[in-house]
Amino acid sequence: MIGQTISHYKILDKLGEGGMGAVYKAYDTKLHRDVALKFLSSTQFVSDTDRAKLLQEARAAAAISHPNICSIIDIQNSGDEEFLVMEFIEGQSLRARIDAGPLDVEGTMKLIIQVAEGLKAAHKRGIIHRDIKPENIIITQEGIAKIADFGLAGTAERLRESASGNISGTIAYMSPEQVQGEPVDYSTDIWSLGIVLYEMVTGKPPFAGEYQEAMMYAIVHEKHAPISRFLGDAPAGFEKVIDRCLEKSPMVRFPDMDTLIEELRRIEHGLKHPRESEPKSIAVLPFTDISPKKDNQYFSDGLTEEIITRLSKLKGVRVVSRTSVMQYERSEKTTKQIATDLGAQYVLEGSVRKQGSDLRITTQLVDATKDTYLWTEQYRGTMSDIFDIQETVGSKIAKALKVRITPGEKKTLKRRSTQNTEAYQLYLKGRFFWNKRNKEGLLTAIKYFEEAIEKDAGYALAWAGISDSYNLLSEYVGIARKETFSKAKAAVDMALKLDGQLSEARTSLALLIMLYQWDWANAEKEFKLSIYLNPEYATAHHWYATWLQFMGRMEEAIEEITLAVRLDPLSPAILKDHGMTLYYARQYDGAIDCARKTLELDPGFASAYRLLSLAYHGKGNLDKALIENQHWGDTTGNQTEATIWLAYLHAASGKKAEALTVIESLGPEQLKNVNLFRGVALVYTELGEHDRAFEWLDKAYQAKAESLSSLKVDQKLDKLRSDPRFTLLLRKIGLEE
């Protein structure tokens, strides 16, 4: 075709050829400019209808005017062939740049942000590209990135509804949903952009295979190698951005291009201003109630928690968790000592005087490293001003800490869960009693949360509070989860319907579906999403570590629970579960150390004695295991479970008669709690009576006892692992494929 003139375009050179057709450089004899002509191969189309759809989508793409998108000028035809007239770009493809060697991070950020901006413009027009790859990104001589080839683009509405089972595009850059022929949305472009970003800095694709089928399997099922393996000095957050783009589930990826661009710009800013990018740490100490009647502790605690929550959404700030700071509510330690204990550079102190609807709030921000006040502010108003006060405090702290606030974070600081101050106060009362972690406190919390919803039915946090309360009734009161599940699930569903970005609700849902439904895959998606929504939420990391533990991914579980401890260093529950994770990893000395530290924090935290007994048994020190088991039973009053473990320890000591006497002394009334069935099975396992052990394990399975969740990693069941019945049980629970 070179040298021919088609319409008023003279073909000068061939630029390339692909599955959709060939691209030529041509001269527009009317307007005297160079253009690119793309001839669409007729073999690509099954029917004229398919051709019409593709051309319709090309027309939609032509409507996008953006400096980072190659413009489509016209649609023409020559005989039986259709061709597109496009802007001609003097430059080279990103593929050529990558083939010359991996790009440095700074250069990568500059280009990838431009590509993301182009995709953002397309998405706002309702267009999904579906074929983002280095070959379709052209770099001009001025260093500007332009997206080309919208040949596979489609409207979001049509692509969400269609699922033909056919796949189109370049497999190496396809999202899992594309590979499987499922409907796609904007997140498929986010996945492809993540592939390109990975390849730019490593020089190689994250998923590979000798055959197309092998590559498709890797995309759907396998985890990519971390970029830290190839790039040792990646800036903070860079690897997390790539990892989130490459999440298998679209729900867990970045929700939109705006959010992704915000993260990319934060990293770029950190490269240019490294000192500013270092995270600042702050502890918000419990606000003191100086009300005349001293009856507003719930409000001052709630104000503390609200400010912590707002600041936690700022990526440049590490906020010490509420549980940790509340330990200092009546502390006589100096501010500097408290900051040292908590590893915080800054401390916010405050007091609240509330009388009727009148408020007086005083705040002081302290630079603990210099032991000086950065500022002191006093706010006077009424309850109707409380949200404005919270917003002002959050903004002033960010400014004082010289934290760069993105547009999205500004929206977060202004965000209000409710406009109803009465509902807000009831919610604060609910959280106040919820934090007591006992039966009376949890039931009172539910009452206040329900009253808050009566005032504002759209209050998502109050719905999440109800779900959290029912969630904990199972753990702290011993009520079977099947009796609380429906209420907890209904409440969390309502919370997410009102606010799908609420981290607390996502975490609560994850725990529910993990322990009650054994829906491991979706539980992980929810945990990951919750952590993204609020990376400083210690409970999300805590419970996700438990999920990883159940899966047998012990290194990851230890890493996650260690992060939870760092975020909430004075939480007995998290510290104890750090020990439980080490126990299941068979690191018994570490488990014992965690149990001792837990008891130092809270001598009445009974489950730490249980952990000690387990760990001493793991070390073979059965005498100490017996002593700690007695402590546990005496502290909790849970003699049934302590009796079952006593029987197990007798069996482990070779005292078969004693073990049988103890375990058979328990009647149906004492074994009403289905979670105890696994404990009985452990006793028979240790006694070598495997048939009876499987009878009790089957009872537990039929009752859907959540205690079976640890089967994959529980060392006390090692004697059963070679039995096919055990493998079958793991598969039925979903812990093994």
Number of C-alpha atoms within 10 A of each C-alpha: 11 12 10 11 15 14 11 12 22 21 21 18 15 15 13 12 12 10 12 18 16 16 21 22 24 27 21 19 13 8 9 9 12 20 22 26 28 24 20 23 16 15 10 12 14 9 10 10 10 12 15 12 12 19 20 15 19 22 17 19 26 18 13 19 14 16 16 23 26 25 23 25 15 14 16 15 13 10 6 7 11 16 20 21 22 23 18 18 19 12 14 16 21 22 18 13 16 18 12 10 13 16 18 13 19 14 13 16 21 16 21 20 21 19 23 22 22 22 26 22 18 24 20 11 15 18 25 28 26 28 25 30 25 22 17 17 25 26 22 15 11 8 13 16 28 24 26 23 23 26 20 17 22 24 20 18 14 13 18 14 12 12 16 11 11 10 15 13 17 13 19 21 26 25 29 24 20 23 23 17 16 18 18 24 25 25 24 26 27 28 28 23 24 25 26 26 24 24 20 27 22 19 18 17 16 22 20 17 13 7 8 12 12 12 18 22 16 18 25 19 11 13 14 16 12 14 20 12 8 13 14 8 9 14 16 16 15 18 16 14 18 21 21 21 27 28 22 20 18 22 13 20 24 23 15 14 22 15 12 21 19 16 20 20 16 20 22 22 14 18 17 11 11 13 9 16 22 13 16 18 18 28 25 24 27 24 24 22 21 18 18 10 10 12 13 19 19 19 23 25 23 22 22 24 23 17 19 22 19 20 25 21 21 25 21 21 20 21 27 27 28 25 17 20 22 18 14 14 13 9 10 9 10 10 20 20 12 19 24 14 12 22 15 21 20 28 25 25 19 22 21 22 21 23 16 9 11 13 19 17 22 17 17 17 23 23 22 21 12 10 14 12 14 15 14 13 12 12 16 14 14 14 20 15 15 18 20 14 17 18 18 14 20 21 19 14 19 17 12 12 21 13 19 18 17 15 9 13 17 15 11 15 23 16 12 14 15 19 12 15 18 16 23 26 19 23 28 26 23 29 27 21 21 25 13 12 15 16 17 12 18 27 17 19 29 24 16 25 30 21 18 28 20 12 17 18 16 18 25 24 26 33 28 28 28 29 30 27 29 25 23 21 20 16 13 12 13 12 15 17 21 15 12 17 19 14 16 24 21 14 23 28 20 21 26 20 12 17 16 13 17 18 25 24 27 27 27 29 26 27 26 23 19 23 19 15 15 20 17 20 13 15 24 20 19 25 27 25 24 27 20 19 17 20 19 27 25 26 23 28 27 25 23 28 28 25 23 21 26 22 19 19 15 20 14 14 26 21 14 23 30 21 18 26 22 18 26 26 21 23 21 25 18 25 28 28 25 28 30 29 27 24 24 23 21 18 16 23 17 18 28 24 14 24 28 20 18 27 18 12 15 15 14 14 19 18 22 30 28 22 26 31 27 28 29 22 19 19 13 13 13 19 14 16 25 21 14 20 26 19 20 25 20 13 16 14 12 11 17 16 20 20 20 25 27 22 29 29 24 22 22 17 14 13 14 19 12 16 26 17 11 17 20 12 11 14 9 7 7 12 14 11 17 19 21 18 24 23 24 24 26 26 29 24 22 25 22 15 13 18 13 16 24 20 15 21 23 17 17 22 20 10 14 20 22 20 16 22 23 18 22 20 20 16 15 17 18 13 13 18 14 9 10 9 14 17 16 13 18 17 12 13 18 15 19 12 9
